[in-house]
């Protein structure tokens, strides 16, 4: 773990109103790429069907992590930053970056693009590595 600044944990909480790609339902999964989320329908007998994509800019999240390293004794529940949905991002509602239990956490709902419907709910969490460099 030499030269690492910390770990970014991404939890996919759930899919909401996802498009149906099979006869009656879908069996989606998420592929996480640096800066992008993609949802696919996993099929056993045919190729996987794309079920939309979404991007999330993690720079505001990393900036919030930097901010918290500069201060001591930050109260639990402090909102460090707010991200509002707009035409340039995939947020479907306001997302707050919060200091919770000694960690920087962001809960977000993302609209899937290039599909008729669907959202994913996810959580970002920064995990400090003891002895790591400050961002």
Residue pairs with C-beta under 8 A, 6 or more apart in sequence:
1 129
1 132
3 133
4 129
4 132
5 129
5 132
5 133
5 134
5 135
6 65
6 126
6 127
6 128
6 129
6 132
6 135
7 126
7 127
7 129
8 58
8 61
8 124
8 125
8 126
8 127
9 123
9 124
9 125
9 126
9 127
10 32
10 122
10 123
10 124
11 122
11 123
11 125
12 30
12 32
12 37
12 120
12 121
12 122
13 107
13 120
13 121
13 122
13 123
14 120
14 121
15 28
15 39
15 118
15 119
15 120
15 121
16 109
16 118
16 119
16 120
16 121
17 117
17 118
17 119
18 26
18 28
18 39
18 51
18 52
18 112
18 117
18 118
19 26
19 51
19 52
19 112
19 115
19 116
19 117
19 118
20 26
21 41
21 49
21 51
22 41
22 43
26 41
26 49
26 51
27 41
27 42
27 43
28 39
28 40
28 41
28 42
28 51
29 39
29 40
29 42
30 37
30 38
30 39
30 40
30 120
31 37
31 38
31 39
31 40
35 55
35 56
35 57
35 58
36 53
36 54
36 55
36 56
37 53
37 54
37 55
37 56
37 110
37 120
37 122
38 50
38 52
38 53
38 54
39 50
39 51
39 52
39 53
39 54
39 112
39 118
39 120
40 48
40 49
40 50
40 51
41 48
41 49
41 50
41 51
42 48
43 49
50 114
50 115
51 112
51 115
51 118
52 112
52 113
52 114
52 115
52 118
53 112
53 113
53 114
54 90
54 110
54 111
54 112
54 113
54 120
55 89
55 90
56 89
56 90
56 108
56 110
56 122
56 124
57 89
58 124
60 81
60 83
60 97
61 97
61 104
61 106
61 124
61 126
62 135
63 81
64 80
64 81
64 97
64 104
64 106
65 104
65 126
65 135
66 134
66 135
67 80
68 74
68 80
68 99
68 104
69 134
69 135
74 99
75 99
76 99
76 100
76 101
77 98
77 99
77 100
78 98
78 99
79 96
79 97
79 98
80 97
80 98
80 99
80 104
81 96
81 97
82 94
82 95
82 96
82 97
83 89
83 91
83 94
83 95
83 96
83 97
83 108
84 91
84 94
85 91
85 92
85 93
85 94
90 110
90 111
90 112
90 113
91 108
91 109
91 110
91 111
92 109
92 110
92 111
92 119
93 109
95 106
95 107
95 108
95 109
96 106
96 107
97 104
97 105
97 106
98 104
98 105
98 106
99 105
103 125
103 126
103 127
104 125
104 126
105 123
105 124
105 125
105 126
106 123
106 124
106 125
107 121
107 122
107 123
108 121
108 122
108 123
108 124
109 119
109 120
109 121
110 119
110 120
110 121
110 122
111 118
111 119
112 118
112 119
112 120
